[in-house]
Amino acid sequence: MTSSQKLVALHDGELKTMRAITTNAQSEAMKKRKASSRSSNEEESKFRFEKEHMGKQYSSLYYQRLMVLLPGLKQSAREKFGTSVPLKRVIELGAAGTDNNKEDGKGGGEKKESSAMMMMDVDDEDTLLQEQENKENKAAAALGEEVVIIGTIYKEMAKKPIILDEYIKTKAGVTKKEQVEHGLMDLEENFVDEEKDFCILEDESARVKLQGPGVKVGELVTGVSAACKGRVNNNGDFVVDSVAFAKPSSSAKSTTKVTEEDESGEQTYVCLVSGLNFGASPLNDVRAIMLSEYIEGSLGDEEQAGGISQVLVCGELVSSKTREEERVQGEKGAKATTNGEGGTHADTKKKATSSSIQKADAFLAKVCEMVPVDLMPGSSDPTNSALPQQPIHSCFLPNAARFEGSTLKKVTNPHEFQITPSSDDASTSSSSRTFLGTSGQNVRDCLQITSSGVGIKGKTPEEKAKAVLDVMERFLEWGHMAPSAPDTLACYPFKDRDPFVITQVPDVFFAGCQSAFGSREIVVASQKSVLVSVPSFSETGSVVLLNLKTLKAEEVTFTAAGL
Amino acid sequence: MNTTTTTNKREGDEKDFEEEEDKKRAKKDELEEDELETQETHPWSANEEILEEEVYVQDLGKVSDDVKVVEAEKKSWNRKPLARPIDGQTDSILFQQLDIDYIIGQPHEMLGQERRSKGQAAILRMFGVTEDGHSVCVHVHGFNPYFYCAVPETFTEQHIPAFLMSLNSQMMAHQRSSNSARHFALDAHLILDKQSLMNFQPNGKKGRFLRIIMMLPTQVAQARGILENGIHVDELHQSALTFPTFESNILYTLRFMVDRAVVGGNWLELPAKNYRVRPQQRKASYCQIECDVMFDRFISHAAEGKYSKLAPFRILSVDIECAGRKGFFPDAEQDPVIQIATLVTEQGSDSPIIKAIWTLDTCAPIVGAEVKSFRDERELLRDWGKFMRAVDPDMLIGYNIVNFDFPYLIKRAQTLGVQDFPYWGRIIGKQLTIKDTTFSSKAYGTRESKEITIEGRVQFDMLQAIQRDYKLSSYSLNSVSAHFLGEQKEDVHHSAISELQAGTAETRRRLAVYCLKDAYLPQRLLDKLMYTYNYIEMSRVTGVPLSFLLARGQSIKVMSQLLRKARQRGLIIPARRDRGNGPNAQLEGEVAYEGATVLDAKAGYYELPIATLDFASLYPSIMMAHNLCYCTLVKQHDVADLPPEAYTKAPTGDVFVKSTQFKGILPEILEELLSARKRAKQDLKKATDPLERAVLDGRQLALKISANSVYGFTGATVGQLPCLEISASTTAYGRQMIDHTKKLVEEKYTTANGYEGDAEVIYGDTDSVMIKFNCKELKTSMEYGLEAADYVSATFTKPIKLEFEKCYWPYLLISKKRYAGLLWENSEKWTKMDTKGIETVRRDNCLLVRQVVETCLTKILMDRDIPGAVKYVQNTISDLLMNKLDLSLLVITKGLTKTADEYAVKAAHAELAQRMFLRDPATAPVVGDRVAYVMIKATKNAKGYEKSECPIYAMDNNLPIDHKHYLDNFLTKPLLRLFEPILQNAASVLLSGEHTRSIALPTPSSTLAGGIMRFAKVRPSCVGCRAPITDEKLSKSLCKHCVEDESKHLQKALVTVNELEKDFNRLWTQCQRCQGSLHQDVLCTSRDCPIFYRRRKTQKDLIEATTTLKRFDW
């Protein structure tokens, strides 16, 4: 772990009340700050949608994903497996390729057409495919011949809960609500069955079962695009020696030097906060006040706080507890209450919710006075829940909304942006940093369906952080930040694109709302990237300070002893 | 009880049946005769090399490389060839016989010149498979059809020639066609050592019978008619005498099997030197081994020990797809067959040896399956026919093949003029035949069906088998596989099929994968339900050929056993004369005596344990205990001649002799069946090999069913041999025993006798008695139950036995034949929830009823939470009224069996189909489809059938559900039945009250709302309070009053969206998993799938909810 941990403690009586928000205070505080410029061109973010709606099915999304990643997959395959191994479609494997064109010539032509679709973005130097393309008669891969197949992984999981079962149980008398609650509550439940789970590779032609040590079933998830080298065995299964993924390309300005030694001089930080969860507990709300005072510079390391040029709230501003109450109420109001008691006392609860949103609003407004804030929604926040989540509506945050256009930016989840530290340092002005990340749903989902998450409940924070970082590292390797969407992670059925594909390696790849802090430097496509697991503030009392020069992350923890 | 009824066309009217058959056979025979002589000129046989076994080879490797051609991997689909030719002198042939039939042909040379000169003879053919999987066809010669008739005491040997002459001249006179036999009765023998099965003969008197041997099986029925009308025999009597016939209505094949101790599916052996192998050029069939044998020169092995196994016979499973026109169910005269998927499996192996699909037009390859594509449909059909002959399957299976797939293929080939197509049988140059039949029995109901004759191959339609053996709410392949295999099947609507076909090689591949799946499911069902084992065991136990089991009722099975047993005992079975064609003919199968009574049910909800005492195999054991049989029934005028200790008088007054006098045949059959079952069950306990277990379990089940059908056989008034004295006595004894049990138990188990409580029999049904011992402990009740069973059993004649097996606790008794309870077999843990006669499986109910009833029962019985159950019902009703229920719960489905006009009374589903056709002919259900509908609100006086609507249409257009209809017509009755024993005022608590006050009705989409709404200007209304929005500049979503609470209203909208997003995701990804592809759109339209409507509804609701969100500038 490359982080140091700072503790900001607060003792009885030291608690200062939050100051009233004034425009004065804002400008004053802003002056003290290190300036930094950020650009994320929010209006045109690929995660914003206007036209997208749920009137579609998911197949296009998988198809688009495979098509976008195909060039990268082929390149990886070439690098990893060499150019001599022929590339085949799944249907051309083994016994499948009967010569069925004897009866009519038309079949051949059509077959070529469909395979051309698969190879549509093949460039000239693609030697891997030449042999095959030159041949008139596309013969099947002989049994045992070594070939490469490219497609989407489908992981069959015996223990994964399926909605049909839920339905059947409903018939047996367990109400739907009980199940939903049961199914939703335990975020750390794991559905891996190491003995029974297996993977299938599907391309646009067919699917084949994958076998052998080359395919790490425990790590993979449904939706990953992969190139597999191996051979068909007698059962018609594909025995995999080796797998390659579509790594993202290194960013154009990869010349940027990470000035690791340059710890001298003034440092600029991005403060990553997640899981504030206002309304979850009184302690939590107090700690949030401490956080705001820390950012202000009136609590803890003033100098360091002064270096914070940007706050990124990555998810869960408002507590899921209040949201959960809301949900139950909403269900009573809008959906079937198979066994509910009616919803007459809704008003009292409403107040509780709105008060927690009000607190969040006040907090945000205060921070916005001092420093620019990017606000991403998370799983518990009032916006849509399927990825990509759209920015939180202004009406929930009337006070903070006044900073819109100046310091507050309400953004999507996932979120991608660039930030250029210290504009006064001309020499490094070009060294902008790219950030990419989510509020953590992608990681959490993968922990439930991969072996990284097995038994995570009982683990230490370090081990938990390691599991999170492992998953994140794989996302970068796969070139995709949420492969398990839509299979187990709700997302929108995009028709002509897959916004979750990672095309370029970001300098910082973060995931919010995790159970522990952790960071790791990795090299992907010969470019350095820092992975950050942003801890949930309400669970850990911690935030992350990320040094924009050194790209080092450290954890700052707030404790309010005696409260 | 398996009471069997039959129609004229079935074995119930053996005479008509046989005669009808005779006519056809006679015609066929003529043809056959021609064929035999002029085989070369047969239109088809001339074209094909029929003398050689057809070889069907599939090229595997690429043939273009000239080097590889030499050793090109050729995979033959034929059976593996014989290691060496059969040598009739040294080899004996052992095979499992699967099908037996007969033809009329020239007598074989082994019959001798004399017989050959007389003309045609019946030749039996037995088809089967050897241990090594080689197919066998054996022609059996020399077995003459015969029957008996009773003759007067004065009839002696010397009367025989005159008798024969008289009979033959009558036969000649009755000759129906000119070109017919010249010989009839060949011979007759006087038989003095037999007796009629009917009635006990005091003093063991033997009868005087004549066995008459006929030339052809078809002549038996004719001769019977003549003899029963009376003929004149010189020197016997002055006037014509009638001769009652015996065993004159036995199918020839069965006659042969009985006489030669052959049972269905057993192993036969042709010892070396006793048969003649047919050389290749003289073969009549495609079988690998073909030979001729005399009827008495082969060995029939009883199905025991090493002969109980099954041969590795070939099972071919098939499914076809046709491209229908928009709005019509595929019609073979117009719509092409576009795909035929075929799987071949060897019995005993768990994966298919051949998976292949024939497609019209190109089709992209499929992993693990052979794809054969054709431009010309004729070629496709021709090639498949060729394949069928090459594969030479022993059994053909599929889902609804008999009434859909096969007739369609046959008719299609006929339409296209593919003359060499309908040759699927094993006999070279022999076309299959197809005709309509009606099958009707009390046990299985009436079914219209096709009868397809494919010689030498057994047809086993999984649909028919499952319809017979299981009561399900739906028999669609989808719900059947969901039920037995636990998985949903993708269901592609036939309008989508045509589209896929019209697409590319890839879309056709998609269709092919689907089609292959549908061909695989019947095979998997066959395996899962152990059908091969169970049915072969059934035919072994009852002695009938396998093909009889599906095509015929229960009675032929009992008849077969009766014949076998009677033969051993020197008894012969009278042919029935009166066939119930009188005024009461419509009451076919109606049992004309008092049935089993049931003790009055003391309805109520019992919280104390209720012990249940069951009579094990009640009717069989009564028949055994009291020696009830045809041959023990004493004629009333004979009773006086018997000493009183020799007989028993049944409660009906009928008299039967005791077994010490004469052991009845039926009791003997039953004893054998039941002791065989006991043995099978014991062996089953010991057996470890799963295959052996399967066989044994199949056997014990077959034995049980067979034992139970004996009683029904005696009671079926239009059956083969009804004897109401037997069946009425049986039920009378049963009633008496139930009363007797009640009396004994209630007398003995009282507090006065030192027991914990006064016992009370609360209910008694045919073979069980429910006792409330009035003790709190389950354990005590069980002890008392066990004790009572022994105590009462001791008072009955053996083998009648009362058994204690279970307690119900708690127990809800609604009325007779309707109850539910939590079943305990030990005092530790309950076994299951047991329900009888309660709305859980009726198929015309909507899911809501089943769900509500099941949930209530769970709450009442398992959770013992009656207030919870009440609350649940109230909430459900409230949800129904508030329009909050999942639509799929309200969907009713009904099969459209004919067009709307043909229904006598207007039917909701047929009317709907008609309306849907007007909307969109492409997707409207057509005859043969199942129509799914919901009941919607209509104008005040709308008729029921006008209220039906397509669920999707109703959903899309926000049509309000007619909740009152659901409440009144579906929920009220079952709920009241359930709760009346429990609640004082069930109706008012459940069906009226606070929870029924709020009713929500959605506004139909404006496009549909007729009348004045068409002129109304649509103005956006406030999301919060539905008031029209006057100031759109302020907000597009809220009115000026609500806009202050914008966040509150937005929050509410978001909650809805969140829920729907999650559901949407889970539902659609589930469908992707089910269809087995990520990259292709879900096409499934399976209305039986529980999530089909939910998926649709969620999508629609979500689009709506997102639209609302967008109005918030979200």
Interface residues (C-beta under 8 A of the other chain):
Chain A: H53 M54 G55 Q57 Y58 S59 Y62 Y63 L66 V90 I91 E92 L93 G94 A95 A96 G97 T98 D99 N100 N101 E103 D104 K106 G107 E110 K111 E113 S114 N137 A139 A140 T152 Y154 I162 I163 L164 Y167 I168 T170 K171 A172 G173 E202 D203 E204 S205 A206 R207 V208 T222 G223 G236 E326 R327 Q329 G330 E331 G333 A334 K335 A336 T337 T338 N339 G340 K350 T353 S354 I357 P382 T383 N384 S385 A386 Q390 H393 C395 F396 P486 D487 T488 L489 A490 C491 P493
Chain B: Q58 D59 L60 K62 V63 S64 D361 T362 C363 A364 P365 I366 V367 G368 A369 E370 V371 K372 S373 F374 R375 E379 Q488 T504 A505 E506 R509 L847 R850 Q851 E854 T855 T858 K859 K871 Y872 N875 T876 D879 K884 L885 D886 E1046 S1047 K1048 L1050 Q1051 K1052 L1054 V1055 T1056 V1057 N1058 E1059 L1060 E1061 K1062 F1064 N1065 R1066 L1067 W1068 T1069 Q1070 Q1072 R1073 G1076 S1077 L1078 H1079 Q1080 D1081 V1082 P1090 I1091 Q1099 L1102 I1103 T1106 L1109 F1112 D1113 W1114
